[in-house]
Amino acid sequence: MDEPVDDLDELAQNLRDVAFANARLGGTAPVVRALRRLNARRVLDVGSGAGDVALALVRDGARRGVDVHVTCLDRSEQMLDIARRATGGGPALEFVRADGASLPYPDSAFDVVICTLALHHFEPEAAPVLLHELRRVARSSPVVCDLRRSPVAYAAAWLWSRTSRNRLTRHDAPLSVRRAYTAREVLALARVAGWRSPRVRNEPFFRLTLTDEP
């Protein structure tokens, strides 16, 4: 998923698998809870993938009578094209191609910046650069939701990936857990990135959320 693929249908199916896991296995709910708590209306989604989390935020806001606007940012035009089709677009969603390590926005441009299942794609030397950018453009707090590495999580991801016929899912799901960080490692990366009060919450299904809240 880090590089362009030849078969867009295969990539789209892989992203549907990821969206399913987000919806059913704890990827979306922690982000929705965080945005409610932070009262966010203008949101940047870095590494937005299929846009499923962004769409969930817009729909949750609509149910609460709150107008939430989400800018979906990804460095892959393939991802953005799939996200536009998967979400149906709409005025509450915007799609921008850019690099998360060099965000094209001024300081505090968004209420909250979210990043779901992308941090583990960054090596330890590069991760603080991403986290610094998330913190820079977030007025209130970044919200990073990612996998939590452990042997049990790896086994669970491998078993879950066998339920899919998609080659990318079967390869990437267990690999992603191997590349993920522990809660302690994530806190250390956030401090290197200059976060003031980083806090990690362990979430169900081997996920974690990282925020910068007092």
C-alpha positions as CSV (number, residue, x, y, z in Angstrom):
1,M,0.0,0.0,0.0
2,D,3.0,2.3,0.3
3,E,3.5,2.3,-3.5
4,P,1.2,2.6,-6.6
5,V,-0.4,-0.6,-7.6
6,D,-1.3,-1.9,-11.1
7,D,-4.7,-3.4,-10.2
8,L,-7.0,-0.6,-8.9
9,D,-9.8,-3.1,-8.2
10,E,-7.5,-5.1,-6.0
11,L,-6.5,-1.9,-4.1
12,A,-10.1,-0.9,-3.8
13,Q,-11.0,-4.3,-2.3
14,N,-8.1,-4.0,0.1
15,L,-9.3,-0.6,1.3
16,R,-12.8,-2.1,1.7
17,D,-11.3,-4.7,4.0
18,V,-9.5,-1.9,6.0
19,A,-12.8,0.0,6.2
20,F,-14.5,-3.1,7.5
21,A,-11.9,-3.5,10.2
22,N,-12.1,0.1,11.1
23,A,-15.9,-0.1,11.5
24,R,-16.0,-3.5,13.3
25,L,-12.7,-3.8,15.0
26,G,-12.1,-0.5,16.8
27,G,-10.6,1.8,14.2
28,T,-13.4,4.4,13.8
29,A,-15.1,4.5,17.2
30,P,-12.1,5.9,19.2
31,V,-11.7,8.7,16.6
32,V,-15.4,9.6,16.8
33,R,-15.2,9.7,20.6
34,A,-12.2,11.9,20.5
35,L,-13.7,14.4,18.1
36,R,-16.8,14.6,20.2
37,R,-14.7,15.3,23.3
38,L,-12.6,17.9,21.5
39,N,-15.7,19.5,19.9
40,A,-14.0,19.5,16.5
41,R,-15.7,20.8,13.4
42,R,-12.8,21.4,10.9
43,V,-10.8,18.3,10.6
44,L,-7.8,17.1,8.5
45,D,-7.5,13.4,7.9
46,V,-3.9,12.6,7.0
47,G,-3.4,9.3,5.2
48,S,-7.1,9.1,4.7
49,G,-7.2,5.9,2.6
50,A,-10.7,5.1,1.4
51,G,-12.2,8.0,3.4
52,D,-14.3,5.8,5.6
53,V,-13.3,7.4,8.9
54,A,-13.8,10.9,7.5
55,L,-17.3,9.9,6.3
56,A,-18.1,8.4,9.7
57,L,-17.1,11.7,11.3
58,V,-19.3,13.8,9.0
59,R,-22.3,11.4,9.6
60,D,-21.7,11.5,13.4
61,G,-21.7,15.2,13.3
62,A,-24.9,15.3,11.3
63,R,-26.7,13.0,13.8
64,R,-25.6,15.5,16.6
65,G,-26.6,18.6,14.6
66,V,-23.0,19.7,14.1
67,D,-21.5,20.6,10.7
68,V,-18.2,18.7,10.5
69,H,-16.0,19.3,7.5
70,V,-13.1,16.9,6.8
71,T,-10.2,17.4,4.4
72,C,-9.0,14.0,3.2
73,L,-5.2,14.2,2.5
74,D,-3.2,11.4,0.9
75,R,0.0,11.3,-1.1
76,S,-1.5,8.7,-3.5
77,E,-3.8,9.9,-6.2
78,Q,-5.0,6.3,-6.5
79,M,-6.2,6.4,-2.9
80,L,-7.9,9.7,-3.4
81,D,-9.7,8.5,-6.5
82,I,-11.0,5.4,-4.6
83,A,-12.0,7.6,-1.6
84,R,-14.0,10.0,-3.8
85,R,-16.0,7.1,-5.3
86,A,-16.4,5.2,-2.0
87,T,-17.6,8.2,0.0
88,G,-19.7,9.8,-2.8
89,G,-17.9,13.1,-2.2
90,G,-20.2,15.8,-1.0
91,P,-19.6,19.4,0.3
92,A,-18.5,18.2,3.8
93,L,-15.5,16.3,2.3
94,E,-12.5,17.7,0.5
95,F,-9.7,15.7,-1.2
96,V,-6.1,16.9,-1.3
97,R,-3.0,15.2,-2.6
98,A,0.0,16.1,-0.3
99,D,2.6,14.6,1.9
100,G,1.8,14.2,5.6
101,A,5.4,14.9,6.5
102,S,5.1,18.4,4.9
103,L,1.6,19.6,5.3
104,P,0.6,22.5,3.1
105,Y,-1.2,24.4,5.8
106,P,-0.4,27.1,8.4
107,D,-0.2,26.5,12.1
108,S,-3.5,25.6,13.8
109,A,-5.3,25.5,10.5
110,F,-7.7,22.7,11.7
111,D,-9.4,22.0,15.0
112,V,-8.2,18.5,15.0
113,V,-5.9,16.4,12.7
114,I,-6.5,12.7,12.6
115,C,-4.3,10.0,11.4
116,T,-5.6,6.4,11.3
117,L,-3.5,3.4,10.4
118,A,-0.7,5.4,8.9
119,L,1.8,5.9,11.7
120,H,3.2,2.4,11.3
121,H,4.1,3.1,7.7
122,F,6.8,5.5,9.1
123,E,10.1,4.3,10.4
124,P,11.2,5.6,13.9
125,E,13.4,8.3,12.3
126,A,10.5,9.6,10.1
127,A,7.6,9.2,12.5
128,P,8.5,12.3,14.7
129,V,8.5,14.4,11.5
130,L,4.9,13.3,10.8
131,L,3.8,13.7,14.4
132,H,5.4,17.2,14.5
133,E,3.4,18.2,11.4
134,L,0.1,16.8,12.9
135,R,0.7,18.8,16.1
136,R,1.6,22.0,14.2
137,V,-1.6,22.3,12.2
138,A,-4.0,21.0,14.9
139,R,-5.4,23.8,17.1
140,S,-6.7,21.5,19.8
141,S,-5.0,18.1,19.4
142,P,-4.0,15.5,16.9
143,V,-5.7,12.2,17.2
144,V,-3.6,9.2,16.0
145,C,-5.3,5.8,16.0
146,D,-3.1,2.9,15.0
147,L,-2.3,-0.8,15.7
148,R,-0.6,-1.8,18.9
149,R,2.2,-4.3,18.4
150,S,2.3,-7.5,20.3
151,P,2.6,-11.2,19.5
152,V,-1.1,-11.8,20.2
153,A,-2.0,-8.9,17.9
154,Y,0.1,-10.4,15.1
155,A,-1.6,-13.8,15.5
156,A,-5.0,-12.1,15.5
157,A,-4.2,-10.0,12.4
158,W,-2.8,-13.1,10.6
159,L,-6.0,-15.1,11.3
160,W,-8.3,-12.2,10.3
161,S,-6.4,-11.7,7.1
162,R,-7.0,-15.3,6.1
163,T,-10.7,-14.5,5.9
164,S,-10.0,-12.2,2.9
165,R,-9.2,-13.4,-0.6
166,N,-7.4,-10.1,-1.3
167,R,-3.7,-10.5,-1.8
168,L,-2.9,-7.1,-0.4
169,T,-5.0,-7.7,2.7
170,R,-3.4,-11.1,3.4
171,H,0.1,-9.6,3.1
172,D,-0.4,-6.2,4.7
173,A,-2.5,-7.0,7.8
174,P,0.1,-9.1,9.7
175,L,3.0,-7.0,8.3
176,S,1.3,-3.8,9.6
177,V,1.2,-5.3,13.2
178,R,4.9,-6.2,12.9
179,R,5.7,-2.6,11.9
180,A,3.4,-1.0,14.5
181,Y,4.6,0.6,17.7
182,T,3.9,-0.2,21.4
183,A,2.2,2.4,23.6
184,R,5.5,3.3,25.2
185,E,7.2,3.7,21.9
186,V,4.4,6.0,20.6
187,L,4.7,8.2,23.6
188,A,8.4,8.5,23.1
189,L,8.0,9.5,19.5
190,A,5.4,12.1,20.4
191,R,7.8,13.7,22.9
192,V,10.6,13.8,20.3
193,A,8.1,15.5,18.0
194,G,7.5,18.2,20.6
195,W,4.0,17.3,21.8
196,R,3.3,19.0,25.1
197,S,1.1,16.4,26.9
198,P,1.0,13.2,24.9
199,R,-1.4,10.6,26.2
200,V,-2.0,7.1,24.9
201,R,-5.2,5.1,25.4
202,N,-5.3,1.4,24.8
203,E,-8.3,0.5,22.7
204,P,-10.0,-2.8,22.0
205,F,-8.8,-5.1,19.2
206,F,-5.1,-4.2,19.6
207,R,-5.5,-0.5,18.8
208,L,-4.3,2.6,20.5
209,T,-5.1,6.3,20.3
210,L,-2.5,9.1,20.9
211,T,-3.6,12.6,21.7
212,D,-2.0,15.7,23.0
213,E,-4.3,16.8,25.9
214,P,-3.6,18.1,29.4
